[in-house]
Amino acid sequence: GGNSGVNAVQVAICLGYQKIILLGVDCNYENKIVGSTSGHEVTIKDKMQENDHWFEEYYLPGDRINLPNAEVHHTPNWIELSRKANQHDIEIINCSKDSTLSCFKIQDLQQVLV
């Protein structure tokens, strides 16, 4: 089980990678989207001027979105992946500076690439 990030790492492991570097895995999501209804599944009400994604039209009026709920849907899956990776001597390094995950060694990307 897991989320898209966990699933991507699982694929890398299946492909035989023994050292995996995580970038952008911070799990510090907010369980709210300004300009949406409330609840776990929200609906975008109006055109948003700003969002925390890469392009302006990421959220459109009428879009229905499940909030990340990281403590239920993300963090436990990363912890389980970390446990299993350690059992198989697979090194996973988290190079995400703002990460809230403590289950992986956190290191600066520049140091890892040297």
PDB file as gemmi writes it, atoms N, CA and C in Angstrom:
CRYST1    1.000    1.000    1.000  90.00  90.00  90.00 P 1                      
ATOM      1  N   GLY A   1       0.830  -1.184   0.000  1.00  0.00           N  
ATOM      2  CA  GLY A   1       0.000   0.000   0.000  1.00  0.00           C  
ATOM      3  C   GLY A   1       0.864   1.232   0.000  1.00  0.00           C  
ATOM      4  N   GLY A   2       0.246   2.350  -0.044  1.00  0.00           N  
ATOM      5  CA  GLY A   2       1.025   3.559   0.051  1.00  0.00           C  
ATOM      6  C   GLY A   2       0.459   4.693  -0.758  1.00  0.00           C  
ATOM      7  N   ASN A   3       1.307   5.610  -1.039  1.00  0.00           N  
ATOM      8  CA  ASN A   3       0.978   6.774  -1.839  1.00  0.00           C  
ATOM      9  C   ASN A   3       1.886   6.758  -3.054  1.00  0.00           C  
ATOM     10  N   SER A   4       1.775   7.737  -3.917  1.00  0.00           N  
ATOM     11  CA  SER A   4       2.548   7.703  -5.166  1.00  0.00           C  
ATOM     12  C   SER A   4       4.054   7.713  -4.913  1.00  0.00           C  
ATOM     13  N   GLY A   5       4.512   8.424  -3.899  1.00  0.00           N  
ATOM     14  CA  GLY A   5       5.945   8.448  -3.592  1.00  0.00           C  
ATOM     15  C   GLY A   5       6.443   7.094  -3.109  1.00  0.00           C  
ATOM     16  N   VAL A   6       5.712   6.500  -2.183  1.00  0.00           N  
ATOM     17  CA  VAL A   6       6.067   5.167  -1.682  1.00  0.00           C  
ATOM     18  C   VAL A   6       6.042   4.170  -2.826  1.00  0.00           C  
ATOM     19  N   ASN A   7       5.027   4.245  -3.662  1.00  0.00           N  
ATOM     20  CA  ASN A   7       4.933   3.316  -4.792  1.00  0.00           C  
ATOM     21  C   ASN A   7       6.100   3.489  -5.754  1.00  0.00           C  
ATOM     22  N   ALA A   8       6.547   4.719  -5.996  1.00  0.00           N  
ATOM     23  CA  ALA A   8       7.690   4.956  -6.880  1.00  0.00           C  
ATOM     24  C   ALA A   8       8.958   4.326  -6.307  1.00  0.00           C  
ATOM     25  N   VAL A   9       9.155   4.442  -5.004  1.00  0.00           N  
ATOM     26  CA  VAL A   9      10.330   3.826  -4.369  1.00  0.00           C  
ATOM     27  C   VAL A   9      10.223   2.306  -4.431  1.00  0.00           C  
ATOM     28  N   GLN A  10       9.031   1.770  -4.261  1.00  0.00           N  
ATOM     29  CA  GLN A  10       8.845   0.321  -4.372  1.00  0.00           C  
ATOM     30  C   GLN A  10       9.235  -0.175  -5.765  1.00  0.00           C  
ATOM     31  N   VAL A  11       8.892   0.585  -6.785  1.00  0.00           N  
ATOM     32  CA  VAL A  11       9.273   0.215  -8.150  1.00  0.00           C  
ATOM     33  C   VAL A  11      10.791   0.247  -8.289  1.00  0.00           C  
ATOM     34  N   ALA A  12      11.430   1.281  -7.739  1.00  0.00           N  
ATOM     35  CA  ALA A  12      12.897   1.360  -7.807  1.00  0.00           C  
ATOM     36  C   ALA A  12      13.533   0.146  -7.137  1.00  0.00           C  
ATOM     37  N   ILE A  13      12.982  -0.255  -6.011  1.00  0.00           N  
ATOM     38  CA  ILE A  13      13.500  -1.438  -5.311  1.00  0.00           C  
ATOM     39  C   ILE A  13      13.300  -2.690  -6.167  1.00  0.00           C  
ATOM     40  N   CYS A  14      12.131  -2.823  -6.781  1.00  0.00           N  
ATOM     41  CA  CYS A  14      11.875  -3.977  -7.660  1.00  0.00           C  
ATOM     42  C   CYS A  14      12.831  -3.996  -8.853  1.00  0.00           C  
ATOM     43  N   LEU A  15      13.269  -2.813  -9.289  1.00  0.00           N  
ATOM     44  CA  LEU A  15      14.220  -2.726 -10.406  1.00  0.00           C  
ATOM     45  C   LEU A  15      15.660  -2.978  -9.967  1.00  0.00           C  
ATOM     46  N   GLY A  16      15.883  -3.164  -8.666  1.00  0.00           N  
ATOM     47  CA  GLY A  16      17.195  -3.538  -8.171  1.00  0.00           C  
ATOM     48  C   GLY A  16      18.023  -2.417  -7.570  1.00  0.00           C  
ATOM     49  N   TYR A  17      17.484  -1.234  -7.426  1.00  0.00           N  
ATOM     50  CA  TYR A  17      18.256  -0.141  -6.828  1.00  0.00           C  
ATOM     51  C   TYR A  17      18.495  -0.420  -5.353  1.00  0.00           C  
ATOM     52  N   GLN A  18      19.723  -0.200  -4.912  1.00  0.00           N  
ATOM     53  CA  GLN A  18      20.113  -0.435  -3.519  1.00  0.00           C  
ATOM     54  C   GLN A  18      20.290   0.856  -2.737  1.00  0.00           C  
ATOM     55  N   LYS A  19      20.412   1.981  -3.448  1.00  0.00           N  
ATOM     56  CA  LYS A  19      20.535   3.297  -2.815  1.00  0.00           C  
ATOM     57  C   LYS A  19      19.550   4.233  -3.510  1.00  0.00           C  
ATOM     58  N   ILE A  20      18.671   4.822  -2.725  1.00  0.00           N  
ATOM     59  CA  ILE A  20      17.613   5.664  -3.277  1.00  0.00           C  
ATOM     60  C   ILE A  20      17.653   7.011  -2.563  1.00  0.00           C  
ATOM     61  N   ILE A  21      17.622   8.081  -3.344  1.00  0.00           N  
ATOM     62  CA  ILE A  21      17.634   9.437  -2.803  1.00  0.00           C  
ATOM     63  C   ILE A  21      16.243  10.035  -2.992  1.00  0.00           C  
ATOM     64  N   LEU A  22      15.672  10.503  -1.909  1.00  0.00           N  
ATOM     65  CA  LEU A  22      14.353  11.135  -1.955  1.00  0.00           C  
ATOM     66  C   LEU A  22      14.509  12.648  -2.046  1.00  0.00           C  
ATOM     67  N   LEU A  23      13.760  13.258  -2.949  1.00  0.00           N  
ATOM     68  CA  LEU A  23      13.710  14.716  -3.075  1.00  0.00           C  
ATOM     69  C   LEU A  23      12.247  15.136  -3.056  1.00  0.00           C  
ATOM     70  N   GLY A  24      11.911  16.105  -2.243  1.00  0.00           N  
ATOM     71  CA  GLY A  24      10.538  16.598  -2.197  1.00  0.00           C  
ATOM     72  C   GLY A  24       9.598  15.754  -1.356  1.00  0.00           C  
ATOM     73  N   VAL A  25      10.143  14.866  -0.550  1.00  0.00           N  
ATOM     74  CA  VAL A  25       9.313  14.042   0.327  1.00  0.00           C  
ATOM     75  C   VAL A  25       9.353  14.685   1.710  1.00  0.00           C  
ATOM     76  N   ASP A  26       8.417  15.598   1.938  1.00  0.00           N  
ATOM     77  CA  ASP A  26       8.450  16.327   3.197  1.00  0.00           C  
ATOM     78  C   ASP A  26       7.314  15.950   4.147  1.00  0.00           C  
ATOM     79  N   CYS A  27       6.184  15.517   3.608  1.00  0.00           N  
ATOM     80  CA  CYS A  27       5.013  15.122   4.412  1.00  0.00           C  
ATOM     81  C   CYS A  27       4.577  16.214   5.387  1.00  0.00           C  
ATOM     82  N   ASN A  28       4.775  17.454   5.019  1.00  0.00           N  
ATOM     83  CA  ASN A  28       4.325  18.546   5.884  1.00  0.00           C  
ATOM     84  C   ASN A  28       3.102  19.238   5.282  1.00  0.00           C  
ATOM     85  N   TYR A  29       2.205  18.433   4.749  1.00  0.00           N  
ATOM     86  CA  TYR A  29       1.004  18.927   4.097  1.00  0.00           C  
ATOM     87  C   TYR A  29       0.084  19.633   5.085  1.00  0.00           C  
ATOM     88  N   GLU A  30      -0.651  20.601   4.578  1.00  0.00           N  
ATOM     89  CA  GLU A  30      -1.733  21.200   5.349  1.00  0.00           C  
ATOM     90  C   GLU A  30      -3.029  20.547   4.893  1.00  0.00           C  
ATOM     91  N   ASN A  31      -3.869  20.233   5.829  1.00  0.00           N  
ATOM     92  CA  ASN A  31      -5.141  19.603   5.494  1.00  0.00           C  
ATOM     93  C   ASN A  31      -6.215  20.652   5.229  1.00  0.00           C  
ATOM     94  N   LYS A  32      -5.881  21.607   4.386  1.00  0.00           N  
ATOM     95  CA  LYS A  32      -6.859  22.617   3.992  1.00  0.00           C  
ATOM     96  C   LYS A  32      -6.420  23.220   2.659  1.00  0.00           C  
ATOM     97  N   ILE A  33      -7.374  23.655   1.909  1.00  0.00           N  
ATOM     98  CA  ILE A  33      -7.108  24.389   0.677  1.00  0.00           C  
ATOM     99  C   ILE A  33      -7.972  25.639   0.737  1.00  0.00           C  
ATOM    100  N   VAL A  34      -7.310  26.786   0.784  1.00  0.00           N  
ATOM    101  CA  VAL A  34      -8.039  28.043   0.834  1.00  0.00           C  
ATOM    102  C   VAL A  34      -8.887  28.162  -0.433  1.00  0.00           C  
ATOM    103  N   GLY A  35     -10.147  28.505  -0.272  1.00  0.00           N  
ATOM    104  CA  GLY A  35     -11.037  28.626  -1.424  1.00  0.00           C  
ATOM    105  C   GLY A  35     -11.772  27.349  -1.743  1.00  0.00           C  
ATOM    106  N   SER A  36     -11.861  26.439  -0.752  1.00  0.00           N  
ATOM    107  CA  SER A  36     -12.574  25.182  -0.983  1.00  0.00           C  
ATOM    108  C   SER A  36     -13.589  24.980   0.137  1.00  0.00           C  
ATOM    109  N   THR A  37     -14.430  23.976  -0.027  1.00  0.00           N  
ATOM    110  CA  THR A  37     -15.363  23.596   1.030  1.00  0.00           C  
ATOM    111  C   THR A  37     -14.564  22.904   2.129  1.00  0.00           C  
ATOM    112  N   SER A  38     -15.195  22.576   3.249  1.00  0.00           N  
ATOM    113  CA  SER A  38     -14.483  21.894   4.326  1.00  0.00           C  
ATOM    114  C   SER A  38     -14.786  20.400   4.302  1.00  0.00           C  
ATOM    115  N   GLY A  39     -13.983  19.622   5.018  1.00  0.00           N  
ATOM    116  CA  GLY A  39     -14.143  18.175   5.083  1.00  0.00           C  
ATOM    117  C   GLY A  39     -12.926  17.476   4.513  1.00  0.00           C  
ATOM    118  N   HIS A  40     -12.940  16.132   4.494  1.00  0.00           N  
ATOM    119  CA  HIS A  40     -11.807  15.378   3.944  1.00  0.00           C  
ATOM    120  C   HIS A  40     -11.793  15.417   2.426  1.00  0.00           C  
ATOM    121  N   GLU A  41     -12.966  15.427   1.819  1.00  0.00           N  
ATOM    122  CA  GLU A  41     -13.054  15.628   0.369  1.00  0.00           C  
ATOM    123  C   GLU A  41     -13.601  17.028   0.183  1.00  0.00           C  
ATOM    124  N   VAL A  42     -12.851  17.859  -0.512  1.00  0.00           N  
ATOM    125  CA  VAL A  42     -13.259  19.255  -0.673  1.00  0.00           C  
ATOM    126  C   VAL A  42     -13.548  19.550  -2.136  1.00  0.00           C  
ATOM    127  N   THR A  43     -14.312  20.590  -2.358  1.00  0.00           N  
ATOM    128  CA  THR A  43     -14.609  21.056  -3.708  1.00  0.00           C  
ATOM    129  C   THR A  43     -14.094  22.473  -3.852  1.00  0.00           C  
ATOM    130  N   ILE A  44     -13.362  22.726  -4.912  1.00  0.00           N  
ATOM    131  CA  ILE A  44     -12.842  24.067  -5.169  1.00  0.00           C  
ATOM    132  C   ILE A  44     -14.015  24.946  -5.584  1.00  0.00           C  
ATOM    133  N   LYS A  45     -14.176  26.058  -4.877  1.00  0.00           N  
ATOM    134  CA  LYS A  45     -15.335  26.928  -5.131  1.00  0.00           C  
ATOM    135  C   LYS A  45     -15.067  27.950  -6.236  1.00  0.00           C  
ATOM    136  N   ASP A  46     -13.952  28.644  -6.171  1.00  0.00           N  
ATOM    137  CA  ASP A  46     -13.671  29.737  -7.095  1.00  0.00           C  
ATOM    138  C   ASP A  46     -12.307  29.542  -7.751  1.00  0.00           C  
ATOM    139  N   LYS A  47     -12.072  30.271  -8.842  1.00  0.00           N  
ATOM    140  CA  LYS A  47     -10.749  30.252  -9.483  1.00  0.00           C  
ATOM    141  C   LYS A  47      -9.727  30.765  -8.480  1.00  0.00           C  
ATOM    142  N   MET A  48      -8.667  30.024  -8.315  1.00  0.00           N  
ATOM    143  CA  MET A  48      -7.650  30.390  -7.342  1.00  0.00           C  
ATOM    144  C   MET A  48      -6.558  31.217  -8.014  1.00  0.00           C  
ATOM    145  N   GLN A  49      -6.148  32.266  -7.347  1.00  0.00           N  
ATOM    146  CA  GLN A  49      -5.065  33.108  -7.866  1.00  0.00           C  
ATOM    147  C   GLN A  49      -3.707  32.479  -7.576  1.00  0.00           C  
ATOM    148  N   GLU A  50      -3.592  31.793  -6.435  1.00  0.00           N  
ATOM    149  CA  GLU A  50      -2.325  31.168  -6.041  1.00  0.00           C  
ATOM    150  C   GLU A  50      -2.609  29.792  -5.460  1.00  0.00           C  
ATOM    151  N   ASN A  51      -1.646  28.893  -5.614  1.00  0.00           N  
ATOM    152  CA  ASN A  51      -1.722  27.593  -4.973  1.00  0.00           C  
ATOM    153  C   ASN A  51      -0.298  27.125  -4.715  1.00  0.00           C  
ATOM    154  N   ASP A  52      -0.146  25.996  -4.076  1.00  0.00           N  
ATOM    155  CA  ASP A  52       1.194  25.510  -3.732  1.00  0.00           C  
ATOM    156  C   ASP A  52       1.733  24.504  -4.752  1.00  0.00           C  
ATOM    157  N   HIS A  53       1.254  24.611  -5.982  1.00  0.00           N  
ATOM    158  CA  HIS A  53       1.715  23.724  -7.047  1.00  0.00           C  
ATOM    159  C   HIS A  53       2.420  24.522  -8.133  1.00  0.00           C  
ATOM    160  N   TRP A  54       2.764  23.894  -9.223  1.00  0.00           N  
ATOM    161  CA  TRP A  54       3.650  24.496 -10.217  1.00  0.00           C  
ATOM    162  C   TRP A  54       2.968  25.363 -11.259  1.00  0.00           C  
ATOM    163  N   PHE A  55       1.667  25.296 -11.367  1.00  0.00           N  
ATOM    164  CA  PHE A  55       1.017  26.116 -12.379  1.00  0.00           C  
ATOM    165  C   PHE A  55      -0.329  26.604 -11.865  1.00  0.00           C  
ATOM    166  N   GLU A  56      -0.730  27.749 -12.391  1.00  0.00           N  
ATOM    167  CA  GLU A  56      -1.902  28.459 -11.890  1.00  0.00           C  
ATOM    168  C   GLU A  56      -3.186  27.649 -11.958  1.00  0.00           C  
ATOM    169  N   GLU A  57      -3.378  26.857 -12.992  1.00  0.00           N  
ATOM    170  CA  GLU A  57      -4.632  26.133 -13.187  1.00  0.00           C  
ATOM    171  C   GLU A  57      -4.658  24.759 -12.523  1.00  0.00           C  
ATOM    172  N   TYR A  58      -3.802  24.540 -11.522  1.00  0.00           N  
ATOM    173  CA  TYR A  58      -3.764  23.226 -10.870  1.00  0.00           C  
ATOM    174  C   TYR A  58      -5.130  22.883 -10.277  1.00  0.00           C  
ATOM    175  N   TYR A  59      -5.748  23.849  -9.610  1.00  0.00           N  
ATOM    176  CA  TYR A  59      -7.099  23.678  -9.080  1.00  0.00           C  
ATOM    177  C   TYR A  59      -8.065  24.508  -9.907  1.00  0.00           C  
ATOM    178  N   LEU A  60      -9.145  23.910 -10.335  1.00  0.00           N  
ATOM    179  CA  LEU A  60     -10.176  24.618 -11.091  1.00  0.00           C  
ATOM    180  C   LEU A  60     -11.500  24.553 -10.329  1.00  0.00           C  
ATOM    181  N   PRO A  61     -12.341  25.569 -10.467  1.00  0.00           N  
ATOM    182  CA  PRO A  61     -13.647  25.530  -9.797  1.00  0.00           C  
ATOM    183  C   PRO A  61     -14.385  24.232 -10.137  1.00  0.00           C  
ATOM    184  N   GLY A  62     -14.926  23.605  -9.098  1.00  0.00           N  
ATOM    185  CA  GLY A  62     -15.654  22.348  -9.277  1.00  0.00           C  
ATOM    186  C   GLY A  62     -14.803  21.106  -9.048  1.00  0.00           C  
ATOM    187  N   ASP A  63     -13.457  21.244  -9.046  1.00  0.00           N  
ATOM    188  CA  ASP A  63     -12.597  20.092  -8.776  1.00  0.00           C  
ATOM    189  C   ASP A  63     -12.893  19.529  -7.399  1.00  0.00           C  
ATOM    190  N   ARG A  64     -12.960  18.207  -7.299  1.00  0.00           N  
ATOM    191  CA  ARG A  64     -13.142  17.525  -6.020  1.00  0.00           C  
ATOM    192  C   ARG A  64     -11.828  16.863  -5.661  1.00  0.00           C  
ATOM    193  N   ILE A  65     -11.346  17.147  -4.471  1.00  0.00           N  
ATOM    194  CA  ILE A  65     -10.003  16.729  -4.064  1.00  0.00           C  
ATOM    195  C   ILE A  65     -10.056  16.098  -2.673  1.00  0.00           C  
ATOM    196  N   ASN A  66      -9.350  14.996  -2.504  1.00  0.00           N  
ATOM    197  CA  ASN A  66      -9.148  14.423  -1.180  1.00  0.00           C  
ATOM    198  C   ASN A  66      -7.932  15.098  -0.563  1.00  0.00           C  
ATOM    199  N   LEU A  67      -8.071  15.610   0.646  1.00  0.00           N  
ATOM    200  CA  LEU A  67      -6.938  16.229   1.322  1.00  0.00           C  
ATOM    201  C   LEU A  67      -5.904  15.164   1.672  1.00  0.00           C  
ATOM    202  N   PRO A  68      -4.636  15.553   1.791  1.00  0.00           N  
ATOM    203  CA  PRO A  68      -3.560  14.568   1.969  1.00  0.00           C  
ATOM    204  C   PRO A  68      -3.680  13.714   3.231  1.00  0.00           C  
ATOM    205  N   ASN A  69      -4.107  14.309   4.349  1.00  0.00           N  
ATOM    206  CA  ASN A  69      -4.221  13.567   5.598  1.00  0.00           C  
ATOM    207  C   ASN A  69      -2.972  12.719   5.818  1.00  0.00           C  
ATOM    208  N   ALA A  70      -1.824  13.387   5.840  1.00  0.00           N  
ATOM    209  CA  ALA A  70      -0.511  12.724   5.867  1.00  0.00           C  
ATOM    210  C   ALA A  70      -0.354  11.738   7.009  1.00  0.00           C  
ATOM    211  N   GLU A  71      -0.883  12.061   8.178  1.00  0.00           N  
ATOM    212  CA  GLU A  71      -0.694  11.177   9.325  1.00  0.00           C  
ATOM    213  C   GLU A  71      -1.423   9.845   9.162  1.00  0.00           C  
ATOM    214  N   VAL A  72      -2.349   9.767   8.207  1.00  0.00           N  
ATOM    215  CA  VAL A  72      -3.066   8.513   7.945  1.00  0.00           C  
ATOM    216  C   VAL A  72      -2.595   7.876   6.638  1.00  0.00           C  
ATOM    217  N   HIS A  73      -2.459   8.673   5.574  1.00  0.00           N  
ATOM    218  CA  HIS A  73      -2.221   8.123   4.241  1.00  0.00           C  
ATOM    219  C   HIS A  73      -0.774   8.185   3.766  1.00  0.00           C  
ATOM    220  N   HIS A  74       0.070   8.935   4.434  1.00  0.00           N  
ATOM    221  CA  HIS A  74       1.437   9.089   3.943  1.00  0.00           C  
ATOM    222  C   HIS A  74       2.478   8.585   4.945  1.00  0.00           C  
ATOM    223  N   THR A  75       2.557   9.211   6.099  1.00  0.00           N  
ATOM    224  CA  THR A  75       3.617   8.904   7.057  1.00  0.00           C  
ATOM    225  C   THR A  75       3.696   7.425   7.432  1.00  0.00           C  
ATOM    226  N   PRO A  76       2.591   6.760   7.794  1.00  0.00           N  
ATOM    227  CA  PRO A  76       2.710   5.336   8.161  1.00  0.00           C  
ATOM    228  C   PRO A  76       3.274   4.473   7.023  1.00  0.00           C  
ATOM    229  N   ASN A  77       2.942   4.804   5.785  1.00  0.00           N  
ATOM    230  CA  ASN A  77       3.451   4.026   4.646  1.00  0.00           C  
ATOM    231  C   ASN A  77       4.942   4.235   4.453  1.00  0.00           C  
ATOM    232  N   TRP A  78       5.414   5.483   4.665  1.00  0.00           N  
ATOM    233  CA  TRP A  78       6.862   5.731   4.581  1.00  0.00           C  
ATOM    234  C   TRP A  78       7.603   4.987   5.692  1.00  0.00           C  
ATOM    235  N   ILE A  79       7.038   4.969   6.885  1.00  0.00           N  
ATOM    236  CA  ILE A  79       7.666   4.272   8.014  1.00  0.00           C  
ATOM    237  C   ILE A  79       7.764   2.775   7.719  1.00  0.00           C  
ATOM    238  N   GLU A  80       6.711   2.195   7.196  1.00  0.00           N  
ATOM    239  CA  GLU A  80       6.724   0.761   6.851  1.00  0.00           C  
ATOM    240  C   GLU A  80       7.735   0.481   5.740  1.00  0.00           C  
ATOM    241  N   LEU A  81       7.791   1.347   4.735  1.00  0.00           N  
ATOM    242  CA  LEU A  81       8.773   1.180   3.665  1.00  0.00           C  
ATOM    243  C   LEU A  81      10.189   1.238   4.230  1.00  0.00           C  
ATOM    244  N   SER A  82      10.440   2.169   5.125  1.00  0.00           N  
ATOM    245  CA  SER A  82      11.756   2.300   5.749  1.00  0.00           C  
ATOM    246  C   SER A  82      12.137   1.020   6.490  1.00  0.00           C  
ATOM    247  N   ARG A  83      11.202   0.479   7.248  1.00  0.00           N  
ATOM    248  CA  ARG A  83      11.447  -0.757   7.996  1.00  0.00           C  
ATOM    249  C   ARG A  83      11.811  -1.909   7.062  1.00  0.00           C  
ATOM    250  N   LYS A  84      11.037  -2.054   5.999  1.00  0.00           N  
ATOM    251  CA  LYS A  84      11.298  -3.152   5.059  1.00  0.00           C  
ATOM    252  C   LYS A  84      12.598  -2.940   4.288  1.00  0.00           C  
ATOM    253  N   ALA A  85      12.890  -1.712   3.914  1.00  0.00           N  
ATOM    254  CA  ALA A  85      14.138  -1.423   3.197  1.00  0.00           C  
ATOM    255  C   ALA A  85      15.339  -1.763   4.077  1.00  0.00           C  
ATOM    256  N   ASN A  86      15.258  -1.396   5.354  1.00  0.00           N  
ATOM    257  CA  ASN A  86      16.356  -1.714   6.279  1.00  0.00           C  
ATOM    258  C   ASN A  86      16.572  -3.211   6.407  1.00  0.00           C  
ATOM    259  N   GLN A  87      15.496  -3.984   6.370  1.00  0.00           N  
ATOM    260  CA  GLN A  87      15.598  -5.449   6.463  1.00  0.00           C  
ATOM    261  C   GLN A  87      16.350  -6.031   5.269  1.00  0.00           C  
ATOM    262  N   HIS A  88      16.347  -5.315   4.152  1.00  0.00           N  
ATOM    263  CA  HIS A  88      16.976  -5.813   2.921  1.00  0.00           C  
ATOM    264  C   HIS A  88      18.206  -5.002   2.527  1.00  0.00           C  
ATOM    265  N   ASP A  89      18.761  -4.259   3.481  1.00  0.00           N  
ATOM    266  CA  ASP A  89      19.976  -3.452   3.256  1.00  0.00           C  
ATOM    267  C   ASP A  89      19.847  -2.496   2.082  1.00  0.00           C  
ATOM    268  N   ILE A  90      18.698  -1.907   1.933  1.00  0.00           N  
ATOM    269  CA  ILE A  90      18.483  -0.880   0.910  1.00  0.00           C  
ATOM    270  C   ILE A  90      18.577   0.462   1.610  1.00  0.00           C  
ATOM    271  N   GLU A  91      19.454   1.310   1.102  1.00  0.00           N  
ATOM    272  CA  GLU A  91      19.681   2.619   1.723  1.00  0.00           C  
ATOM    273  C   GLU A  91      18.756   3.655   1.073  1.00  0.00           C  
ATOM    274  N   ILE A  92      17.969   4.311   1.892  1.00  0.00           N  
ATOM    275  CA  ILE A  92      17.102   5.388   1.426  1.00  0.00           C  
ATOM    276  C   ILE A  92      17.508   6.644   2.182  1.00  0.00           C  
ATOM    277  N   ILE A  93      17.896   7.663   1.430  1.00  0.00           N  
ATOM    278  CA  ILE A  93      18.340   8.921   2.015  1.00  0.00           C  
ATOM    279  C   ILE A  93      17.348  10.010   1.630  1.00  0.00           C  
ATOM    280  N   ASN A  94      16.882  10.742   2.614  1.00  0.00           N  
ATOM    281  CA  ASN A  94      15.934  11.825   2.381  1.00  0.00           C  
ATOM    282  C   ASN A  94      16.700  13.143   2.299  1.00  0.00           C  
ATOM    283  N   CYS A  95      16.681  13.761   1.139  1.00  0.00           N  
ATOM    284  CA  CYS A  95      17.376  15.035   0.930  1.00  0.00           C  
ATOM    285  C   CYS A  95      16.393  16.206   0.882  1.00  0.00           C  
ATOM    286  N   SER A  96      15.252  16.038   1.485  1.00  0.00           N  
ATOM    287  CA  SER A  96      14.236  17.084   1.544  1.00  0.00           C  
ATOM    288  C   SER A  96      14.428  17.874   2.838  1.00  0.00           C  
ATOM    289  N   LYS A  97      14.902  19.100   2.706  1.00  0.00           N  
ATOM    290  CA  LYS A  97      15.285  19.897   3.872  1.00  0.00           C  
ATOM    291  C   LYS A  97      14.146  20.139   4.852  1.00  0.00           C  
ATOM    292  N   ASP A  98      12.920  20.259   4.375  1.00  0.00           N  
ATOM    293  CA  ASP A  98      11.782  20.557   5.241  1.00  0.00           C  
ATOM    294  C   ASP A  98      10.995  19.312   5.638  1.00  0.00           C  
ATOM    295  N   SER A  99      11.601  18.157   5.509  1.00  0.00           N  
ATOM    296  CA  SER A  99      10.887  16.913   5.757  1.00  0.00           C  
ATOM    297  C   SER A  99      10.512  16.742   7.222  1.00  0.00           C  
ATOM    298  N   THR A 100       9.328  16.195   7.426  1.00  0.00           N  
ATOM    299  CA  THR A 100       8.891  15.838   8.772  1.00  0.00           C  
ATOM    300  C   THR A 100       9.096  14.342   9.025  1.00  0.00           C  
ATOM    301  N   LEU A 101       9.593  13.617   8.036  1.00  0.00           N  
ATOM    302  CA  LEU A 101       9.827  12.177   8.194  1.00  0.00           C  
ATOM    303  C   LEU A 101      11.151  11.935   8.906  1.00  0.00           C  
ATOM    304  N   SER A 102      11.103  11.201   9.993  1.00  0.00           N  
ATOM    305  CA  SER A 102      12.333  10.890  10.720  1.00  0.00           C  
ATOM    306  C   SER A 102      12.760   9.443  10.514  1.00  0.00           C  
ATOM    307  N   CYS A 103      12.070   8.704   9.663  1.00  0.00           N  
ATOM    308  CA  CYS A 103      12.362   7.282   9.477  1.00  0.00           C  
ATOM    309  C   CYS A 103      13.515   7.038   8.498  1.00  0.00           C  
ATOM    310  N   PHE A 104      13.983   8.083   7.806  1.00  0.00           N  
ATOM    311  CA  PHE A 104      15.109   7.955   6.879  1.00  0.00           C  
ATOM    312  C   PHE A 104      16.241   8.869   7.332  1.00  0.00           C  
ATOM    313  N   LYS A 105      17.451   8.496   6.951  1.00  0.00           N  
ATOM    314  CA  LYS A 105      18.582   9.383   7.193  1.00  0.00           C  
ATOM    315  C   LYS A 105      18.365  10.647   6.363  1.00  0.00           C  
ATOM    316  N   ILE A 106      18.480  11.807   6.990  1.00  0.00           N  
ATOM    317  CA  ILE A 106      18.318  13.075   6.279  1.00  0.00           C  
ATOM    318  C   ILE A 106      19.703  13.645   6.025  1.00  0.00           C  
ATOM    319  N   GLN A 107      19.941  14.007   4.773  1.00  0.00           N  
ATOM    320  CA  GLN A 107      21.258  14.475   4.377  1.00  0.00           C  
ATOM    321  C   GLN A 107      21.105  15.537   3.294  1.00  0.00           C  
ATOM    322  N   ASP A 108      22.062  16.414   3.200  1.00  0.00           N  
ATOM    323  CA  ASP A 108      22.062  17.441   2.155  1.00  0.00           C  
ATOM    324  C   ASP A 108      22.384  16.796   0.813  1.00  0.00           C  
ATOM    325  N   LEU A 109      21.653  17.162  -0.221  1.00  0.00           N  
ATOM    326  CA  LEU A 109      21.824  16.567  -1.549  1.00  0.00           C  
ATOM    327  C   LEU A 109      23.252  16.728  -2.058  1.00  0.00           C  
ATOM    328  N   GLN A 110      23.839  17.881  -1.857  1.00  0.00           N  
ATOM    329  CA  GLN A 110      25.206  18.117  -2.332  1.00  0.00           C  
ATOM    330  C   GLN A 110      26.197  17.137  -1.717  1.00  0.00           C  
ATOM    331  N   GLN A 111      25.991  16.790  -0.439  1.00  0.00           N  
ATOM    332  CA  GLN A 111      26.872  15.824   0.221  1.00  0.00           C  
ATOM    333  C   GLN A 111      26.678  14.417  -0.322  1.00  0.00           C  
ATOM    334  N   VAL A 112      25.443  14.093  -0.653  1.00  0.00           N  
ATOM    335  CA  VAL A 112      25.145  12.757  -1.177  1.00  0.00           C  
ATOM    336  C   VAL A 112      25.731  12.567  -2.570  1.00  0.00           C  
ATOM    337  N   LEU A 113      25.727  13.638  -3.372  1.00  0.00           N  
ATOM    338  CA  LEU A 113      26.189  13.530  -4.754  1.00  0.00           C  
ATOM    339  C   LEU A 113      27.708  13.568  -4.904  1.00  0.00           C  
ATOM    340  N   VAL A 114      28.414  13.898  -3.841  1.00  0.00           N  
ATOM    341  CA  VAL A 114      29.890  13.968  -3.909  1.00  0.00           C  
ATOM    342  C   VAL A 114      30.484  12.589  -3.935  1.00  0.00           C  
TER     343      VAL A 114                                                      
END                                                                             
